[in-house]
């Protein structure tokens, strides 16, 4: 069985990590706000960062889905498919 001091040590480590997460969230928010203040769109920047961080397999799937989206939109809007693929 573990002791109360072991429990307290583990709890304090978890609390410390939660605090680090909160601090990181605040830093990220500040970074996005700074980018927005010079003209970047936060939503688009968040999406670009998210895509950039994907592993190769997920990135390939995302890019394939984006290509399909462009082609489907072209078809819906009555544009020629070859024009949409360019």
VMD Tcl script that builds the backbone (N, CA, C; Angstrom):
set m [mol new atoms 258]
animate dup $m
set s [atomselect $m all]
$s set {name element resname resid chain x y z} {
  {N N UNK 1 A 0.847 -1.181 0.000}
  {CA C UNK 1 A 0.000 0.000 0.000}
  {C C UNK 1 A 0.893 1.246 0.000}
  {N N UNK 2 A 0.446 2.272 -0.624}
  {CA C UNK 2 A 1.220 3.511 -0.688}
  {C C UNK 2 A 0.870 4.409 0.481}
  {N N UNK 3 A 1.762 5.293 0.770}
  {CA C UNK 3 A 1.555 6.179 1.919}
  {C C UNK 3 A 0.841 7.461 1.517}
  {N N UNK 4 A 0.372 8.183 2.516}
  {CA C UNK 4 A -0.267 9.471 2.279}
  {C C UNK 4 A 0.704 10.460 1.650}
  {N N UNK 5 A 1.986 10.377 2.049}
  {CA C UNK 5 A 2.971 11.295 1.473}
  {C C UNK 5 A 3.175 11.004 -0.014}
  {N N UNK 6 A 3.079 9.719 -0.401}
  {CA C UNK 6 A 3.186 9.361 -1.818}
  {C C UNK 6 A 1.995 9.925 -2.586}
  {N N UNK 7 A 0.811 9.794 -2.007}
  {CA C UNK 7 A -0.394 10.331 -2.621}
  {C C UNK 7 A -0.279 11.842 -2.792}
  {N N UNK 8 A 0.166 12.504 -1.744}
  {CA C UNK 8 A 0.295 13.960 -1.801}
  {C C UNK 8 A 1.305 14.371 -2.870}
  {N N UNK 9 A 2.421 13.669 -2.961}
  {CA C UNK 9 A 3.439 13.980 -3.968}
  {C C UNK 9 A 2.867 13.824 -5.380}
  {N N UNK 10 A 2.146 12.741 -5.579}
  {CA C UNK 10 A 1.548 12.504 -6.908}
  {C C UNK 10 A 0.488 13.569 -7.227}
  {N N UNK 11 A -0.328 13.909 -6.240}
  {CA C UNK 11 A -1.363 14.930 -6.443}
  {C C UNK 11 A -0.732 16.275 -6.783}
  {N N UNK 12 A 0.337 16.614 -6.080}
  {CA C UNK 12 A 1.004 17.897 -6.338}
  {C C UNK 12 A 1.600 17.930 -7.749}
  {N N UNK 13 A 2.126 16.800 -8.198}
  {CA C UNK 13 A 2.672 16.723 -9.565}
  {C C UNK 13 A 1.552 16.916 -10.588}
  {N N UNK 14 A 0.418 16.303 -10.352}
  {CA C UNK 14 A -0.728 16.451 -11.261}
  {C C UNK 14 A -1.209 17.900 -11.278}
  {N N UNK 15 A -1.309 18.498 -10.113}
  {CA C UNK 15 A -1.737 19.901 -10.026}
  {C C UNK 15 A -0.766 20.797 -10.784}
  {N N UNK 16 A 0.521 20.547 -10.620}
  {CA C UNK 16 A 1.547 21.325 -11.316}
  {C C UNK 16 A 1.382 21.216 -12.833}
  {N N UNK 17 A 1.096 20.009 -13.297}
  {CA C UNK 17 A 0.903 19.807 -14.741}
  {C C UNK 17 A -0.368 20.507 -15.244}
  {N N UNK 18 A -1.427 20.477 -14.443}
  {CA C UNK 18 A -2.650 21.201 -14.820}
  {C C UNK 18 A -2.368 22.700 -14.939}
  {N N UNK 19 A -1.603 23.223 -14.010}
  {CA C UNK 19 A -1.247 24.647 -14.059}
  {C C UNK 19 A -0.433 24.964 -15.302}
  {N N UNK 20 A 0.467 24.063 -15.685}
  {CA C UNK 20 A 1.275 24.258 -16.891}
  {C C UNK 20 A 0.388 24.255 -18.144}
  {N N UNK 21 A -0.618 23.386 -18.142}
  {CA C UNK 21 A -1.549 23.330 -19.271}
  {C C UNK 21 A -2.316 24.650 -19.379}
  {N N UNK 22 A -2.805 25.140 -18.262}
  {CA C UNK 22 A -3.548 26.404 -18.271}
  {C C UNK 22 A -2.666 27.554 -18.756}
  {N N UNK 23 A -1.430 27.566 -18.324}
  {CA C UNK 23 A -0.491 28.602 -18.754}
  {C C UNK 23 A -0.235 28.500 -20.258}
  {N N UNK 24 A -0.084 27.282 -20.756}
  {CA C UNK 24 A 0.134 27.082 -22.187}
  {C C UNK 24 A -1.088 27.550 -22.991}
  {N N UNK 25 A -2.288 27.275 -22.488}
  {CA C UNK 25 A -3.511 27.729 -23.163}
  {C C UNK 25 A -3.548 29.254 -23.240}
  {N N UNK 26 A -3.168 29.909 -22.158}
  {CA C UNK 26 A -3.138 31.371 -22.145}
  {C C UNK 26 A -2.100 31.905 -23.140}
  {N N UNK 27 A -0.942 31.252 -23.208}
  {CA C UNK 27 A 0.104 31.653 -24.156}
  {C C UNK 27 A -0.368 31.487 -25.598}
  {N N UNK 28 A -1.045 30.371 -25.878}
  {CA C UNK 28 A -1.574 30.151 -27.225}
  {C C UNK 28 A -2.611 31.206 -27.588}
  {N N UNK 29 A -3.495 31.508 -26.662}
  {CA C UNK 29 A -4.504 32.537 -26.915}
  {C C UNK 29 A -3.830 33.864 -27.217}
  {N N UNK 30 A -2.808 34.210 -26.451}
  {CA C UNK 30 A -2.087 35.464 -26.677}
  {C C UNK 30 A -1.414 35.459 -28.049}
  {N N UNK 31 A -0.862 34.333 -28.450}
  {CA C UNK 31 A -0.208 34.241 -29.762}
  {C C UNK 31 A -1.216 34.424 -30.894}
  {N N UNK 32 A -2.384 33.789 -30.775}
  {CA C UNK 32 A -3.422 33.961 -31.793}
  {C C UNK 32 A -3.955 35.401 -31.800}
  {N N UNK 33 A -4.123 35.984 -30.638}
  {CA C UNK 33 A -4.570 37.372 -30.555}
  {C C UNK 33 A -3.556 38.309 -31.204}
  {N N UNK 34 A -2.269 38.052 -30.985}
  {CA C UNK 34 A -1.221 38.880 -31.590}
  {C C UNK 34 A -1.258 38.750 -33.115}
  {N N UNK 35 A -1.460 37.543 -33.609}
  {CA C UNK 35 A -1.552 37.337 -35.059}
  {C C UNK 35 A -2.772 38.067 -35.621}
  {N N UNK 36 A -3.867 38.008 -34.890}
  {CA C UNK 36 A -5.085 38.702 -35.332}
  {C C UNK 36 A -4.875 40.210 -35.357}
  {N N UNK 37 A -4.112 40.720 -34.418}
  {CA C UNK 37 A -3.905 42.171 -34.339}
  {C C UNK 37 A -3.114 42.722 -35.524}
  {N N UNK 38 A -2.404 41.849 -36.240}
  {CA C UNK 38 A -1.669 42.306 -37.422}
  {C C UNK 38 A -2.344 41.871 -38.714}
  {N N UNK 39 A -3.604 41.386 -38.603}
  {CA C UNK 39 A -4.398 41.143 -39.797}
  {C C UNK 39 A -4.687 39.699 -40.159}
  {N N UNK 40 A -4.169 38.740 -39.422}
  {CA C UNK 40 A -4.463 37.342 -39.728}
  {C C UNK 40 A -5.798 36.951 -39.112}
  {N N UNK 41 A -6.485 36.019 -39.755}
  {CA C UNK 41 A -7.756 35.507 -39.255}
  {C C UNK 41 A -7.470 34.343 -38.314}
  {N N UNK 42 A -7.931 34.481 -37.074}
  {CA C UNK 42 A -7.648 33.440 -36.071}
  {C C UNK 42 A -8.181 32.073 -36.499}
  {N N UNK 43 A -9.385 32.041 -37.008}
  {CA C UNK 43 A -9.994 30.761 -37.379}
  {C C UNK 43 A -9.169 30.059 -38.462}
  {N N UNK 44 A -8.765 30.818 -39.487}
  {CA C UNK 44 A -7.970 30.235 -40.566}
  {C C UNK 44 A -6.592 29.808 -40.060}
  {N N UNK 45 A -6.000 30.614 -39.205}
  {CA C UNK 45 A -4.689 30.281 -38.656}
  {C C UNK 45 A -4.769 29.022 -37.801}
  {N N UNK 46 A -5.808 28.917 -36.989}
  {CA C UNK 46 A -5.987 27.710 -36.165}
  {C C UNK 46 A -6.110 26.470 -37.062}
  {N N UNK 47 A -6.892 26.600 -38.131}
  {CA C UNK 47 A -7.078 25.467 -39.048}
  {C C UNK 47 A -5.756 25.094 -39.717}
  {N N UNK 48 A -4.983 26.088 -40.148}
  {CA C UNK 48 A -3.705 25.817 -40.800}
  {C C UNK 48 A -2.738 25.127 -39.840}
  {N N UNK 49 A -2.696 25.585 -38.612}
  {CA C UNK 49 A -1.810 24.977 -37.610}
  {C C UNK 49 A -2.254 23.545 -37.326}
  {N N UNK 50 A -3.551 23.339 -37.214}
  {CA C UNK 50 A -4.071 21.997 -36.949}
  {C C UNK 50 A -3.684 21.039 -38.075}
  {N N UNK 51 A -3.841 21.477 -39.312}
  {CA C UNK 51 A -3.500 20.641 -40.460}
  {C C UNK 51 A -1.995 20.384 -40.496}
  {N N UNK 52 A -1.219 21.399 -40.220}
  {CA C UNK 52 A 0.240 21.263 -40.227}
  {C C UNK 52 A 0.704 20.208 -39.225}
  {N N UNK 53 A 0.030 20.097 -38.111}
  {CA C UNK 53 A 0.428 19.185 -37.042}
  {C C UNK 53 A -0.024 17.738 -37.270}
  {N N UNK 54 A -0.834 17.479 -38.300}
  {CA C UNK 54 A -1.302 16.123 -38.574}
  {C C UNK 54 A -0.147 15.218 -38.984}
  {N N UNK 55 A -0.265 13.921 -38.647}
  {CA C UNK 55 A 0.749 12.983 -39.133}
  {C C UNK 55 A 0.499 12.739 -40.623}
  {N N UNK 56 A 1.443 12.099 -41.289}
  {CA C UNK 56 A 1.406 11.960 -42.748}
  {C C UNK 56 A 0.125 11.302 -43.250}
  {N N UNK 57 A -0.324 10.257 -42.579}
  {CA C UNK 57 A -1.523 9.541 -43.020}
  {C C UNK 57 A -2.769 10.412 -42.899}
  {N N UNK 58 A -2.921 11.070 -41.766}
  {CA C UNK 58 A -4.079 11.943 -41.570}
  {C C UNK 58 A -4.020 13.146 -42.501}
  {N N UNK 59 A -2.817 13.655 -42.742}
  {CA C UNK 59 A -2.655 14.809 -43.640}
  {C C UNK 59 A -3.067 14.429 -45.050}
  {N N UNK 60 A -2.651 13.250 -45.502}
  {CA C UNK 60 A -3.018 12.784 -46.840}
  {C C UNK 60 A -4.526 12.642 -46.966}
  {N N UNK 61 A -5.160 12.078 -45.938}
  {CA C UNK 61 A -6.618 11.932 -45.938}
  {C C UNK 61 A -7.285 13.304 -45.999}
  {N N UNK 62 A -6.790 14.248 -45.213}
  {CA C UNK 62 A -7.353 15.597 -45.211}
  {C C UNK 62 A -7.242 16.233 -46.600}
  {N N UNK 63 A -6.062 16.127 -47.209}
  {CA C UNK 63 A -5.848 16.731 -48.528}
  {C C UNK 63 A -6.743 16.096 -49.580}
  {N N UNK 64 A -6.949 14.782 -49.475}
  {CA C UNK 64 A -7.838 14.088 -50.398}
  {C C UNK 64 A -9.273 14.586 -50.234}
  {N N UNK 65 A -9.695 14.748 -48.983}
  {CA C UNK 65 A -11.046 15.249 -48.721}
  {C C UNK 65 A -11.205 16.683 -49.216}
  {N N UNK 66 A -10.168 17.495 -49.082}
  {CA C UNK 66 A -10.220 18.881 -49.575}
  {C C UNK 66 A -10.358 18.899 -51.094}
  {N N UNK 67 A -9.629 18.003 -51.769}
  {CA C UNK 67 A -9.729 17.917 -53.236}
  {C C UNK 67 A -11.143 17.529 -53.643}
  {N N UNK 68 A -11.707 16.554 -52.929}
  {CA C UNK 68 A -13.088 16.143 -53.215}
  {C C UNK 68 A -14.034 17.315 -52.997}
  {N N UNK 69 A -13.844 18.048 -51.913}
  {CA C UNK 69 A -14.699 19.191 -51.603}
  {C C UNK 69 A -14.687 20.214 -52.749}
  {N N UNK 70 A -13.514 20.515 -53.252}
  {CA C UNK 70 A -13.387 21.489 -54.343}
  {C C UNK 70 A -14.115 20.986 -55.585}
  {N N UNK 71 A -13.946 19.715 -55.895}
  {CA C UNK 71 A -14.620 19.151 -57.070}
  {C C UNK 71 A -16.132 19.133 -56.889}
  {N N UNK 72 A -16.612 18.747 -55.723}
  {CA C UNK 72 A -18.054 18.706 -55.467}
  {C C UNK 72 A -18.656 20.110 -55.551}
  {N N UNK 73 A -17.966 21.075 -54.988}
  {CA C UNK 73 A -18.459 22.446 -55.023}
  {C C UNK 73 A -18.542 22.950 -56.458}
  {N N UNK 74 A -17.546 22.633 -57.248}
  {CA C UNK 74 A -17.558 23.035 -58.659}
  {C C UNK 74 A -18.755 22.430 -59.380}
  {N N UNK 75 A -19.015 21.173 -59.107}
  {CA C UNK 75 A -20.154 20.504 -59.745}
  {C C UNK 75 A -21.464 21.151 -59.315}
  {N N UNK 76 A -21.603 21.432 -58.038}
  {CA C UNK 76 A -22.820 22.055 -57.522}
  {C C UNK 76 A -23.029 23.428 -58.136}
  {N N UNK 77 A -21.939 24.163 -58.309}
  {CA C UNK 77 A -22.027 25.524 -58.855}
  {C C UNK 77 A -22.052 25.558 -60.369}
  {N N UNK 78 A -21.968 24.392 -61.009}
  {CA C UNK 78 A -22.066 24.327 -62.444}
  {C C UNK 78 A -20.769 24.658 -63.182}
  {N N UNK 79 A -19.668 24.702 -62.476}
  {CA C UNK 79 A -18.387 24.929 -63.140}
  {C C UNK 79 A -17.867 23.592 -63.663}
  {N N UNK 80 A -17.007 23.666 -64.661}
  {CA C UNK 80 A -16.443 22.436 -65.203}
  {C C UNK 80 A -15.480 21.838 -64.199}
  {N N UNK 81 A -15.487 20.523 -64.120}
  {CA C UNK 81 A -14.654 19.812 -63.150}
  {C C UNK 81 A -13.173 20.067 -63.388}
  {N N UNK 82 A -12.730 20.152 -64.628}
  {CA C UNK 82 A -11.297 20.362 -64.882}
  {C C UNK 82 A -10.870 21.749 -64.399}
  {N N UNK 83 A -11.770 22.746 -64.461}
  {CA C UNK 83 A -11.441 24.076 -63.960}
  {C C UNK 83 A -11.280 24.071 -62.442}
  {N N UNK 84 A -12.065 23.271 -61.779}
  {CA C UNK 84 A -12.023 23.207 -60.315}
  {C C UNK 84 A -10.751 22.538 -59.816}
  {N N UNK 85 A -10.246 21.583 -60.590}
  {CA C UNK 85 A -9.068 20.833 -60.172}
  {C C UNK 85 A -7.790 21.654 -60.327}
  {N N UNK 86 A -7.850 22.729 -61.060}
  {CA C UNK 86 A -6.651 23.549 -61.272}
  {C C UNK 86 A -6.368 24.471 -60.149}
}
mol reanalyze $m
mol bondsrecalc $m
mol representation Tube
mol addrep $m
